[in-house]
């Protein structure tokens, strides 16, 4: 990544500081790098307001920054993410011998709920959403299937090219460039394969999902489509593309798919991430008490 693209508030940063910023951000790409860039901007702006050199900061300074964010009413998850970003920045500054010790090593982070706060759709709502997509344009239908029935991230869905569609051992497949630049081969059930074929039409190459302009659909246009389809389906919740990924995982768990298989489908590196969606289901039909009661009744 070019160091000139890292826009940081005054005072101007030169030499080792700017190099450290570029070296840290160069490890990431896409939305992750954008988010981390924003986090660093916020921290460096706070340091500038305090007249504090970034590499002269101590743990106490970071504690004060965290408290200032909390006093401004920022969500705990936001505060925690920004602290995590700055911790990573200082960790690699130590690795690169720019500082001897990280001031963020023992920083206190806010406790964050282990349950997902994202609003998902239940089975009936997700079915209505997909049906509205099918009644719309081929792009609407394909996007609804990719997000709600495959659980793709919106950036993954928008980046699919027609050349990424194929076949393997009797399965229709799509190859997706996922988080961390990891390639994933995902099988396509017949319904989804037909929706993607209709979106491609007679084209043999180029972006699968096209906006009305004829160019590749971007995440912002995809979000507008998701909200329009949700409104058409009579869904009153505030829905985003990630809500559909959430809905896919909860639908998997409610359908009885083992947690490990859901983790693989969602491409979560840590099973605890998948478990968060299971805790958010609030599905009483499959509560463990029913299974235990039936199990004990069989013994008596």
LUMVEXNU-811892 format. One record per residue (C-alpha): residue number from 1; residue in three letters; x, y, z. Coordinates in Angstrom, 3 decimals, padded with zeros to 6 digits. Layout:
+-----+--------+----------+----------+----------+
! num ! residu !        X !        Y !        Z !
+-----+--------+----------+----------+----------+
! NUM !    ALA !        X !        Y !        Z !
...
+-----+--------+----------+----------+----------+
//
This chain:
+-----+--------+----------+----------+----------+
! num ! residu !        X !        Y !        Z !
+-----+--------+----------+----------+----------+
!   1 !    UNK !  000.000 !  000.000 !  000.000 !
!   2 !    UNK !  001.341 !  003.430 ! -000.852 !
!   3 !    UNK !  002.048 !  005.552 !  002.203 !
!   4 !    UNK !  000.559 !  008.554 !  000.406 !
!   5 !    UNK ! -002.939 !  007.018 !  000.601 !
!   6 !    UNK ! -003.022 !  007.006 !  004.414 !
!   7 !    UNK ! -004.773 !  010.260 !  005.349 !
!   8 !    UNK ! -004.134 !  011.117 !  009.007 !
!   9 !    UNK ! -005.181 !  014.327 !  010.783 !
!  10 !    UNK ! -002.692 !  017.061 !  011.765 !
!  11 !    UNK ! -000.029 !  017.296 !  012.995 !
!  12 !    UNK !  001.626 !  015.817 !  009.877 !
!  13 !    UNK !  003.209 !  012.418 !  010.413 !
!  14 !    UNK !  006.527 !  011.686 !  008.790 !
!  15 !    UNK !  009.251 !  009.088 !  008.799 !
!  16 !    UNK !  008.867 !  006.090 !  011.079 !
!  17 !    UNK !  005.313 !  006.935 !  012.179 !
!  18 !    UNK !  003.905 !  007.080 !  008.672 !
!  19 !    UNK !  005.888 !  003.990 !  007.694 !
!  20 !    UNK !  004.461 !  002.126 !  010.705 !
!  21 !    UNK !  000.915 !  003.087 !  009.674 !
!  22 !    UNK !  001.423 !  001.906 !  006.109 !
!  23 !    UNK !  003.135 ! -001.320 !  007.216 !
!  24 !    UNK !  000.278 ! -002.170 !  009.578 !
!  25 !    UNK ! -002.528 ! -001.405 !  007.101 !
!  26 !    UNK ! -000.753 ! -003.223 !  004.253 !
!  27 !    UNK ! -001.513 ! -006.520 !  006.016 !
!  28 !    UNK ! -005.237 ! -006.070 !  005.346 !
!  29 !    UNK ! -007.483 ! -005.360 !  002.381 !
!  30 !    UNK ! -011.017 ! -004.314 !  001.503 !
!  31 !    UNK ! -013.498 ! -003.374 !  004.239 !
!  32 !    UNK ! -011.131 ! -004.556 !  007.005 !
!  33 !    UNK ! -008.413 ! -002.121 !  005.971 !
!  34 !    UNK ! -010.999 !  000.654 !  005.615 !
!  35 !    UNK ! -012.276 !  000.031 !  009.147 !
!  36 !    UNK ! -008.766 ! -000.115 !  010.624 !
!  37 !    UNK ! -007.804 !  003.088 !  008.806 !
!  38 !    UNK ! -010.816 !  004.834 !  010.349 !
!  39 !    UNK ! -009.897 !  003.544 !  013.821 !
!  40 !    UNK ! -006.325 !  004.807 !  013.513 !
!  41 !    UNK ! -007.534 !  008.185 !  012.266 !
!  42 !    UNK ! -009.682 !  008.547 !  015.370 !
!  43 !    UNK ! -006.812 !  007.637 !  017.673 !
!  44 !    UNK ! -004.259 !  009.873 !  015.958 !
!  45 !    UNK ! -006.740 !  012.775 !  015.967 !
!  46 !    UNK ! -007.182 !  012.328 !  019.727 !
!  47 !    UNK ! -003.378 !  012.231 !  020.221 !
!  48 !    UNK ! -003.038 !  015.411 !  018.136 !
!  49 !    UNK ! -005.685 !  017.153 !  020.258 !
!  50 !    UNK ! -003.706 !  016.236 !  023.378 !
!  51 !    UNK ! -000.386 !  017.330 !  021.863 !
!  52 !    UNK !  000.798 !  013.743 !  022.272 !
!  53 !    UNK !  003.290 !  011.985 !  020.023 !
!  54 !    UNK !  001.902 !  008.595 !  018.995 !
!  55 !    UNK !  005.056 !  006.738 !  020.030 !
!  56 !    UNK !  005.277 !  008.621 !  023.323 !
!  57 !    UNK !  001.894 !  007.334 !  024.501 !
!  58 !    UNK !  001.647 !  005.309 !  027.710 !
!  59 !    UNK ! -000.988 !  002.932 !  028.974 !
!  60 !    UNK ! -002.626 !  005.757 !  030.917 !
!  61 !    UNK ! -003.125 !  007.762 !  027.732 !
!  62 !    UNK ! -004.931 !  004.846 !  026.093 !
!  63 !    UNK ! -007.110 !  004.406 !  029.172 !
!  64 !    UNK ! -008.065 !  008.092 !  028.937 !
!  65 !    UNK ! -008.854 !  007.700 !  025.234 !
!  66 !    UNK ! -011.079 !  004.719 !  025.970 !
!  67 !    UNK ! -012.943 !  006.600 !  028.712 !
!  68 !    UNK ! -013.401 !  009.602 !  026.403 !
!  69 !    UNK ! -015.038 !  007.336 !  023.805 !
!  70 !    UNK ! -017.337 !  005.861 !  026.443 !
!  71 !    UNK ! -018.319 !  009.338 !  027.656 !
!  72 !    UNK ! -019.257 !  010.255 !  024.076 !
!  73 !    UNK ! -021.727 !  007.382 !  024.119 !
!  74 !    UNK ! -019.970 !  005.068 !  021.673 !
!  75 !    UNK ! -021.066 !  001.436 !  021.782 !
!  76 !    UNK ! -018.879 ! -000.972 !  023.738 !
!  77 !    UNK ! -018.254 ! -002.988 !  020.591 !
!  78 !    UNK ! -016.969 !  000.147 !  018.827 !
!  79 !    UNK ! -014.687 !  001.065 !  021.718 !
!  80 !    UNK ! -013.408 ! -002.504 !  021.903 !
!  81 !    UNK ! -012.713 ! -002.672 !  018.170 !
!  82 !    UNK ! -010.816 !  000.627 !  018.153 !
!  83 !    UNK ! -008.708 ! -000.473 !  021.115 !
!  84 !    UNK ! -008.012 ! -003.766 !  019.356 !
!  85 !    UNK ! -006.889 ! -001.932 !  016.206 !
!  86 !    UNK ! -004.538 !  000.356 !  018.120 !
!  87 !    UNK ! -003.219 ! -002.622 !  020.106 !
!  88 !    UNK ! -002.372 ! -004.352 !  016.821 !
!  89 !    UNK ! -000.680 ! -001.204 !  015.514 !
!  90 !    UNK !  001.569 ! -000.939 !  018.569 !
!  91 !    UNK !  002.249 ! -004.698 !  018.559 !
!  92 !    UNK !  003.748 ! -004.469 !  015.079 !
!  93 !    UNK !  005.582 ! -001.283 !  015.984 !
!  94 !    UNK !  007.360 ! -003.389 !  018.626 !
!  95 !    UNK !  008.045 ! -006.131 !  016.060 !
!  96 !    UNK !  009.566 ! -003.525 !  013.725 !
!  97 !    UNK !  011.752 ! -002.159 !  016.572 !
!  98 !    UNK !  010.088 !  001.262 !  016.443 !
!  99 !    UNK !  009.247 !  001.116 !  020.163 !
! 100 !    UNK !  010.496 ! -001.109 !  022.973 !
! 101 !    UNK !  007.150 ! -001.896 !  024.605 !
! 102 !    UNK !  003.512 ! -001.573 !  023.593 !
! 103 !    UNK !  001.533 !  000.895 !  025.736 !
! 104 !    UNK ! -001.628 ! -001.058 !  024.872 !
! 105 !    UNK ! -000.423 ! -004.387 !  026.239 !
! 106 !    UNK ! -002.457 ! -004.243 !  029.458 !
! 107 !    UNK ! -005.214 ! -001.883 !  028.371 !
! 108 !    UNK ! -008.618 ! -002.586 !  029.925 !
! 109 !    UNK ! -011.249 ! -003.318 !  027.304 !
! 110 !    UNK ! -015.009 ! -003.069 !  027.751 !
! 111 !    UNK ! -016.964 ! -006.268 !  028.298 !
! 112 !    UNK ! -018.907 ! -007.105 !  025.161 !
! 113 !    UNK ! -021.910 ! -009.407 !  025.002 !
! 114 !    UNK ! -021.196 ! -012.805 !  023.457 !
! 115 !    UNK ! -024.561 ! -012.721 !  021.655 !
! 116 !    UNK ! -024.918 ! -011.250 !  018.190 !
! 117 !    UNK ! -026.766 ! -007.929 !  018.218 !
! 118 !    UNK ! -027.632 ! -008.201 !  014.525 !
! 119 !    UNK ! -031.341 ! -008.507 !  013.760 !
! 120 !    UNK ! -031.938 ! -011.641 !  011.731 !
! 121 !    UNK ! -035.005 ! -013.009 !  009.986 !
! 122 !    UNK ! -036.979 ! -016.013 !  011.136 !
! 123 !    UNK ! -037.865 ! -018.851 !  008.775 !
! 124 !    UNK ! -041.070 ! -017.251 !  007.478 !
! 125 !    UNK ! -039.488 ! -013.833 !  007.036 !
! 126 !    UNK ! -036.497 ! -015.247 !  005.173 !
! 127 !    UNK ! -038.835 ! -017.225 !  002.905 !
! 128 !    UNK ! -040.863 ! -014.086 !  002.163 !
! 129 !    UNK ! -037.671 ! -012.146 !  001.453 !
! 130 !    UNK ! -036.426 ! -014.747 ! -001.043 !
! 131 !    UNK ! -039.863 ! -014.836 ! -002.692 !
! 132 !    UNK ! -039.804 ! -011.055 ! -003.180 !
! 133 !    UNK ! -036.347 ! -011.377 ! -004.706 !
! 134 !    UNK ! -037.633 ! -014.024 ! -007.122 !
! 135 !    UNK ! -040.477 ! -011.698 ! -008.136 !
! 136 !    UNK ! -038.013 ! -008.895 ! -008.896 !
! 137 !    UNK ! -035.155 ! -008.613 ! -011.340 !
! 138 !    UNK ! -032.608 ! -011.414 ! -011.927 !
! 139 !    UNK ! -030.062 ! -009.383 ! -009.944 !
! 140 !    UNK ! -032.508 ! -009.034 ! -007.028 !
! 141 !    UNK ! -033.147 ! -012.779 ! -006.993 !
! 142 !    UNK ! -029.482 ! -013.756 ! -007.282 !
! 143 !    UNK ! -028.454 ! -011.322 ! -004.539 !
! 144 !    UNK ! -031.216 ! -012.569 ! -002.216 !
! 145 !    UNK ! -030.074 ! -016.177 ! -002.740 !
! 146 !    UNK ! -026.369 ! -015.416 ! -002.300 !
! 147 !    UNK ! -026.952 ! -013.561 !  000.964 !
! 148 !    UNK ! -029.888 ! -015.441 !  002.473 !
! 149 !    UNK ! -029.388 ! -019.025 !  001.220 !
! 150 !    UNK ! -025.580 ! -019.174 !  000.964 !
! 151 !    UNK ! -024.757 ! -016.766 !  003.801 !
! 152 !    UNK ! -022.171 ! -014.810 !  001.813 !
! 153 !    UNK ! -020.837 ! -011.477 !  002.959 !
! 154 !    UNK ! -022.065 ! -008.626 !  000.762 !
! 155 !    UNK ! -018.530 ! -007.898 ! -000.485 !
! 156 !    UNK ! -018.149 ! -011.553 ! -001.463 !
! 157 !    UNK ! -021.450 ! -011.593 ! -003.358 !
! 158 !    UNK ! -020.678 ! -008.377 ! -005.241 !
! 159 !    UNK ! -017.190 ! -009.550 ! -006.238 !
! 160 !    UNK ! -018.354 ! -012.757 ! -007.959 !
! 161 !    UNK ! -017.566 ! -012.944 ! -011.667 !
! 162 !    UNK ! -019.353 ! -015.234 ! -014.117 !
! 163 !    UNK ! -016.033 ! -017.041 ! -014.584 !
! 164 !    UNK ! -016.234 ! -018.045 ! -010.903 !
! 165 !    UNK ! -019.206 ! -020.314 ! -011.652 !
! 166 !    UNK ! -018.378 ! -023.904 ! -012.506 !
! 167 !    UNK ! -018.922 ! -027.582 ! -011.756 !
! 168 !    UNK ! -017.069 ! -030.092 ! -009.617 !
! 169 !    UNK ! -017.879 ! -033.777 ! -008.998 !
! 170 !    UNK ! -021.462 ! -033.364 ! -010.110 !
! 171 !    UNK ! -022.068 ! -030.148 ! -008.149 !
! 172 !    UNK ! -022.607 ! -026.673 ! -009.516 !
! 173 !    UNK ! -020.185 ! -024.466 ! -007.603 !
! 174 !    UNK ! -019.091 ! -020.876 ! -007.137 !
! 175 !    UNK ! -015.596 ! -019.886 ! -006.046 !
! 176 !    UNK ! -015.628 ! -016.946 ! -003.664 !
! 177 !    UNK ! -012.782 ! -014.721 ! -002.504 !
! 178 !    UNK ! -013.520 ! -014.538 !  001.194 !
! 179 !    UNK ! -012.220 ! -012.705 !  004.212 !
! 180 !    UNK ! -008.445 ! -012.690 !  004.482 !
! 181 !    UNK ! -008.170 ! -013.287 !  000.703 !
! 182 !    UNK ! -009.065 ! -016.952 !  001.244 !
! 183 !    UNK ! -010.709 ! -018.769 ! -001.655 !
! 184 !    UNK ! -013.763 ! -020.882 ! -000.847 !
! 185 !    UNK ! -015.563 ! -023.344 ! -003.133 !
! 186 !    UNK ! -019.291 ! -023.352 ! -002.333 !
! 187 !    UNK ! -021.827 ! -025.801 ! -003.796 !
! 188 !    UNK ! -024.934 ! -024.342 ! -005.395 !
! 189 !    UNK ! -028.292 ! -026.032 ! -004.796 !
! 190 !    UNK ! -030.358 ! -026.151 ! -008.041 !
! 191 !    UNK ! -032.593 ! -023.229 ! -007.021 !
! 192 !    UNK ! -029.618 ! -020.960 ! -006.389 !
! 193 !    UNK ! -027.796 ! -022.150 ! -009.527 !
! 194 !    UNK ! -030.837 ! -021.238 ! -011.648 !
! 195 !    UNK ! -031.013 ! -017.781 ! -010.058 !
! 196 !    UNK ! -027.334 ! -017.140 ! -010.807 !
! 197 !    UNK ! -027.707 ! -018.401 ! -014.363 !
! 198 !    UNK ! -030.581 ! -015.964 ! -014.923 !
! 199 !    UNK ! -028.467 ! -013.118 ! -013.520 !
! 200 !    UNK ! -025.650 ! -013.999 ! -015.927 !
! 201 !    UNK ! -028.040 ! -014.282 ! -018.881 !
! 202 !    UNK ! -026.196 ! -014.683 ! -022.173 !
! 203 !    UNK ! -022.978 ! -013.196 ! -020.789 !
! 204 !    UNK ! -019.943 ! -015.468 ! -020.387 !
! 205 !    UNK ! -017.634 ! -013.186 ! -018.455 !
! 206 !    UNK ! -017.597 ! -010.137 ! -016.210 !
! 207 !    UNK ! -019.444 ! -009.311 ! -012.987 !
! 208 !    UNK ! -022.325 ! -011.620 ! -012.121 !
! 209 !    UNK ! -024.380 ! -008.930 ! -010.389 !
! 210 !    UNK ! -024.926 ! -005.772 ! -012.388 !
! 211 !    UNK ! -026.418 ! -002.474 ! -011.275 !
! 212 !    UNK ! -028.869 ! -000.619 ! -013.509 !
! 213 !    UNK ! -025.930 !  001.378 ! -014.842 !
! 214 !    UNK ! -024.473 ! -001.814 ! -016.299 !
! 215 !    UNK ! -021.482 ! -001.753 ! -013.969 !
! 216 !    UNK ! -020.707 ! -004.153 ! -011.115 !
! 217 !    UNK ! -023.131 ! -003.942 ! -008.203 !
! 218 !    UNK ! -021.400 ! -002.426 ! -005.162 !
! 219 !    UNK ! -022.138 ! -002.955 ! -001.472 !
! 220 !    UNK ! -024.117 !  000.287 ! -001.177 !
! 221 !    UNK ! -026.436 ! -000.578 ! -004.067 !
! 222 !    UNK ! -026.774 ! -004.111 ! -002.670 !
! 223 !    UNK ! -027.829 ! -002.680 !  000.692 !
! 224 !    UNK ! -030.519 ! -000.611 ! -000.991 !
! 225 !    UNK ! -031.828 ! -003.719 ! -002.772 !
! 226 !    UNK ! -031.922 ! -005.658 !  000.508 !
! 227 !    UNK ! -033.897 ! -002.930 !  002.244 !
! 228 !    UNK ! -036.299 ! -002.597 ! -000.683 !
! 229 !    UNK ! -036.971 ! -006.334 ! -000.751 !
! 230 !    UNK ! -037.432 ! -006.428 !  003.020 !
! 231 !    UNK ! -040.002 ! -003.647 !  002.781 !
! 232 !    UNK ! -041.800 ! -005.491 ! -000.027 !
! 233 !    UNK ! -041.874 ! -008.620 !  002.144 !
! 234 !    UNK ! -043.545 ! -006.698 !  004.969 !
! 235 !    UNK ! -040.505 ! -006.955 !  007.243 !
! 236 !    UNK ! -040.425 ! -004.025 !  009.654 !
! 237 !    UNK ! -036.978 ! -004.729 !  011.124 !
! 238 !    UNK ! -033.983 ! -002.638 !  010.116 !
! 239 !    UNK ! -032.348 ! -005.133 !  007.756 !
! 240 !    UNK ! -028.855 ! -005.041 !  006.278 !
! 241 !    UNK ! -026.956 ! -007.540 !  004.103 !
! 242 !    UNK ! -025.295 ! -008.905 !  007.247 !
! 243 !    UNK ! -028.758 ! -009.564 !  008.676 !
! 244 !    UNK ! -029.210 ! -012.128 !  005.915 !
! 245 !    UNK ! -025.903 ! -013.823 !  006.713 !
! 246 !    UNK ! -027.097 ! -013.918 !  010.328 !
! 247 !    UNK ! -030.422 ! -015.369 !  009.155 !
! 248 !    UNK ! -028.645 ! -018.066 !  007.131 !
! 249 !    UNK ! -026.692 ! -019.258 !  010.174 !
! 250 !    UNK ! -029.648 ! -019.249 !  012.537 !
! 251 !    UNK ! -031.735 ! -021.104 !  009.915 !
! 252 !    UNK ! -028.972 ! -023.719 !  009.676 !
! 253 !    UNK ! -028.945 ! -024.218 !  013.429 !
! 254 !    UNK ! -032.741 ! -024.300 !  013.678 !
! 255 !    UNK ! -032.847 ! -026.889 !  010.884 !
! 256 !    UNK ! -030.582 ! -029.127 !  012.958 !
! 257 !    UNK ! -027.312 ! -028.626 !  011.067 !
! 258 !    UNK ! -024.419 ! -029.482 !  013.452 !
! 259 !    UNK ! -022.524 ! -026.476 !  014.774 !
! 260 !    UNK ! -019.274 ! -027.645 !  013.138 !
! 261 !    UNK ! -020.961 ! -027.817 !  009.712 !
! 262 !    UNK ! -022.444 ! -024.339 !  010.203 !
! 263 !    UNK ! -018.987 ! -023.043 !  011.124 !
! 264 !    UNK ! -017.575 ! -024.513 !  007.904 !
! 265 !    UNK ! -020.412 ! -023.063 !  005.803 !
! 266 !    UNK ! -019.974 ! -019.633 !  007.405 !
! 267 !    UNK ! -016.167 ! -019.915 !  007.136 !
! 268 !    UNK ! -015.622 ! -018.852 !  010.734 !
! 269 !    UNK ! -012.091 ! -019.492 !  011.969 !
! 270 !    UNK ! -013.308 ! -019.648 !  015.578 !
! 271 !    UNK ! -016.349 ! -021.801 !  016.508 !
! 272 !    UNK ! -017.200 ! -019.291 !  019.243 !
! 273 !    UNK ! -018.150 ! -016.830 !  016.503 !
! 274 !    UNK ! -020.729 ! -019.287 !  015.180 !
! 275 !    UNK ! -021.986 ! -019.997 !  018.698 !
! 276 !    UNK ! -022.884 ! -016.317 !  019.101 !
! 277 !    UNK ! -025.553 ! -016.719 !  016.418 !
! 278 !    UNK ! -026.913 ! -019.823 !  018.080 !
! 279 !    UNK ! -027.361 ! -017.996 !  021.379 !
! 280 !    UNK ! -029.281 ! -015.253 !  019.615 !
! 281 !    UNK ! -031.928 ! -017.616 !  018.219 !
! 282 !    UNK ! -034.291 ! -017.642 !  021.222 !
! 283 !    UNK ! -035.865 ! -020.760 !  019.680 !
! 284 !    UNK ! -037.885 ! -022.486 !  022.401 !
! 285 !    UNK ! -038.936 ! -025.378 !  020.143 !
! 286 !    UNK ! -035.459 ! -026.899 !  020.253 !
! 287 !    UNK ! -034.645 ! -026.079 !  023.871 !
! 288 !    UNK ! -032.528 ! -028.737 !  025.589 !
! 289 !    UNK ! -035.155 ! -029.194 !  028.327 !
! 290 !    UNK ! -037.453 ! -030.998 !  025.872 !
! 291 !    UNK ! -034.723 ! -033.443 !  024.904 !
! 292 !    UNK ! -033.716 ! -034.089 !  028.530 !
! 293 !    UNK ! -037.331 ! -034.618 !  029.604 !
! 294 !    UNK ! -037.910 ! -037.148 !  026.816 !
! 295 !    UNK ! -034.614 ! -038.868 !  027.631 !
! 296 !    UNK ! -035.426 ! -039.279 !  031.331 !
! 297 !    UNK ! -039.011 ! -040.318 !  030.567 !
! 298 !    UNK ! -037.641 ! -043.179 !  028.487 !
! 299 !    UNK ! -035.663 ! -044.417 !  031.477 !
! 300 !    UNK ! -038.656 ! -044.325 !  033.850 !
+-----+--------+----------+----------+----------+
//
